[in-house]
Structure formats: structure tokens, C-alpha cells
Amino acid sequence: MKIYTLTGDDGTTSLSGGRRVPKHSVRVEAYGTIDELIAWIGLLRDHKENIKRKDILIYIQDQLMRCAASLAYDSQSSVSKEILPEKDCFSLIEKEIDKMEDTLPPLKNFVLPGGNILVSYCHISRCVCRRAERAVLRLNEVEKTPEIVTKFLNRLSDFLFVLSRKISVELDGEEIKWIV
């Protein structure tokens, strides 16, 4: 199978059942932003400092693939199969957040992103995650989306923030508080 099909040259793409939609549709924007987030999580996973978090980061990528697939699902097609994130995906993320937070100093202020390239990548991933969440919510205004997708993205952005703090501590980085 060739990677180029020429079918997208007209500015459309296929949903999972084959129906063509514009590449600029809110649906494609939503699952495309999730696809971008999957790549950012892959970048986080590739850093040696995250070797002990490899399994959870792969799990997150899998759940995000499921989120994207659920948004590409075409309920009008008899050949399209709905794929959803696992029912307990956020409880697993919450447990990971709790484990990390147990080792972190309490946070009473916002923090300025940065201090280490890996910490910055966590913050960029968090921002992309929030953008994906907003895109899914925009889609939900015109087409019903599975609630589990929005809930997972919301919890994942919290995870990425706490991960940035955890990595900053592990690397003895400076966490600069934003104080007004």
C-alpha cells in the first residue's frame, strides 16, 4: 500500500467509514490536534529521564489514539467501528498524579514554564492537550462527542503539569513562581 493516495488533493480526508469531509472541519481539527499531542508525548517518552515512565507514557499515547479514533468514527457508516478510551483511563492517570504529588512541595502560585528543556516539553504538551480539549468541545457543539474523550484530555493536562514539576525536582531545576 502506498502512503500517498491522491484522494486528499482536493482538500478532503476520509473518516473511518470512508465518508469524505473537509480537512479543515472541526472534527478533523479535533482529532488532528490529538494526533499532534500523541507526537509530543512520544517526544517526552524518548528522553532518558523518562525511562521509568515509559509504560505510562505509552499507555497515554494508546488512550489518545483511541480518543482520535473515536472522533474519526462515522456513525453513518456500517463499516466504521467505534473505538473509545478505556473506562478506567482517568483513574489510572489520577493515581499517577497522586504518586507524583506526594513527593512534590505544595504549590501556592502559578509557575513560569521552563528551567529545563524536558520540563518545557511537558508544558508544551500540556498546552497542546488544552488546545485539543478546546477543539473537542467546539466539535461537541455541532456533533455529540464521547464525554470520556474530554474528561481524559482534562485529566491528562493535569498529569502533564504535575509531570513538569516532578521532572524539575528530579533534575534539581528551579521552579520560578509567578507572583503578582
C-alpha positions in Angstrom: 0.0 0.0 0.0 1.4 3.4 -0.9 1.3 6.2 1.6 0.1 8.7 -1.0 -3.4 8.0 -2.3 -4.0 11.4 -4.1 -7.5 11.4 -2.7 -6.7 14.2 -0.3 -5.5 16.5 -3.1 -9.0 18.1 -3.2 -8.8 19.2 0.4 -10.8 16.3 1.9 -10.0 13.3 4.1 -11.8 10.1 5.0 -13.5 9.3 8.3 -13.1 5.7 9.5 -16.0 4.5 7.4 -14.8 6.2 4.2 -17.1 9.3 4.1 -15.1 12.3 2.9 -15.0 15.5 4.9 -13.1 18.8 4.5 -9.6 18.7 6.1 -10.5 22.0 7.8 -13.6 20.6 9.5 -13.9 21.0 13.3 -13.8 17.2 13.6 -10.5 16.8 11.7 -9.1 19.8 13.7 -10.0 18.0 16.9 -8.5 14.6 16.1 -5.6 16.3 14.3 -4.7 18.2 17.5 -4.9 14.9 19.5 -2.5 13.4 16.9 -0.1 16.3 17.5 -0.3 15.6 21.2 0.5 11.9 20.6 3.7 13.0 18.9 4.6 15.4 21.8 4.0 12.6 24.3 6.4 10.4 22.1 9.0 13.1 22.5 8.6 13.1 26.3 8.9 9.3 26.2 12.1 9.4 24.2 14.1 11.2 26.9 16.2 9.1 29.1 14.9 10.9 32.2 11.5 9.4 31.5 12.7 5.8 31.1 10.9 4.8 34.3 7.7 6.5 33.0 7.9 4.8 29.6 5.0 2.4 30.2 2.6 5.1 31.4 3.5 7.4 28.5 2.9 4.5 26.0 -0.5 3.9 27.8 -1.3 7.6 27.4 -0.4 7.5 23.7 -2.7 4.5 23.3 -5.6 6.2 25.0 -5.0 9.3 22.9 -5.1 7.1 19.7 -8.4 5.8 21.0 -9.6 9.4 21.6 -8.7 10.3 18.0 -10.3 7.2 16.6 -13.5 7.9 18.5 -13.6 11.3 16.8 -12.9 9.9 13.4 -15.7 7.3 13.9 -18.5 7.7 11.4 -21.8 6.7 12.9 -23.4 6.9 9.5 -21.2 4.1 8.2 -21.9 0.4 8.7 -18.2 -0.5 8.3 -16.9 2.1 10.8 -16.1 0.6 14.3 -16.3 2.9 17.3 -13.2 2.8 19.4 -13.2 4.5 22.8 -10.6 5.1 25.5 -10.7 2.5 28.4 -13.3 3.2 31.0 -10.7 3.5 33.8 -8.2 5.6 31.9 -8.6 8.7 34.1 -8.4 6.8 37.3 -5.0 5.4 36.2 -3.9 9.0 35.4 -5.2 10.3 38.7 -3.2 7.6 40.6 -0.1 8.7 38.7 -0.8 12.3 39.6 -1.2 11.4 43.2 2.0 9.4 43.3 4.0 12.4 41.9 2.3 15.0 44.0 3.1 13.0 47.2 6.8 13.8 46.5 6.4 17.5 45.5 6.3 20.6 47.6 2.8 22.2 47.8 2.1 24.8 45.1 0.6 28.1 46.1 1.4 30.1 42.9 1.5 29.7 39.2 4.9 28.7 37.8 6.6 30.0 34.7 7.3 27.2 32.2 10.9 26.4 31.7 14.1 25.7 33.6 15.0 22.6 31.6 14.2 21.5 28.0 12.3 18.4 29.2 10.3 20.5 31.6 9.5 22.9 28.8 8.4 20.0 26.6 6.0 18.9 29.3 4.5 22.4 29.4 4.2 22.5 25.6 2.5 19.1 25.7 0.1 20.4 28.3 -0.7 23.4 26.2 -1.4 21.2 23.1 -3.5 19.0 25.4 -5.6 22.0 26.4 -5.9 23.1 22.7 -7.1 19.5 21.9 -9.7 19.7 24.7 -11.0 23.1 23.3 -11.2 21.6 19.8 -13.2 18.6 21.1 -15.5 20.9 23.0 -16.0 23.0 19.8 -16.8 19.8 17.9 -19.2 18.8 20.6 -21.3 21.9 19.9 -22.1 20.7 16.4 -21.7 16.9 16.8 -22.0 14.9 20.0 -18.6 13.6 21.2 -17.9 10.9 23.8 -17.6 12.6 27.2 -14.8 10.2 28.1 -12.6 12.0 25.5 -13.0 15.4 27.1 -12.6 14.0 30.6 -9.4 12.2 29.6 -7.9 15.3 28.0 -8.7 17.4 31.0 -7.1 14.9 33.4 -4.1 14.5 31.1 -3.3 18.2 31.1 -3.2 18.0 34.9 -0.9 15.0 34.6 1.4 16.9 32.3 1.6 19.9 34.6 2.5 17.7 37.6 5.0 15.7 35.4 6.7 19.0 34.6 7.1 19.8 38.3 8.2 16.2 39.1 10.9 16.3 36.4 12.0 19.8 37.5 12.6 18.4 41.1 14.3 15.3 39.8 16.7 17.3 37.7 17.2 19.8 40.5 15.7 22.6 38.4 14.5 25.9 39.6 10.7 26.3 39.7 10.1 30.0 39.2 6.8 31.1 40.8 4.7 33.8 39.1 3.8 36.3 41.8 1.7 39.3 41.1 
